[in-house]
Amino acid sequence: MPQNTDAMDRESLELVQSKIAYLEHAAAELSDVVFRQHKQIEALELQLKAMRERLDGARPDEAARTPEQERPPHY
């Protein structure tokens, strides 16, 4: 009976080690994805900031217009 228990313990240990290895691999892949997404978000934030600055630069011209100078929406 002890030999059978040892074999089961060994199989259980191998199964646990296999699952740990899989989870470590999955965690590393997820970390890589998060890092890439972080870099993409930073790039998008820079683009958004540049667009906001461009829009802010264009607003003084529009703000100087009177309501009479505005085109109706259907034009």
MODELLER restraints for C-alpha pairs under 7 A, 6 or more apart:
rsr = mdl.restraints
at = mdl.atoms
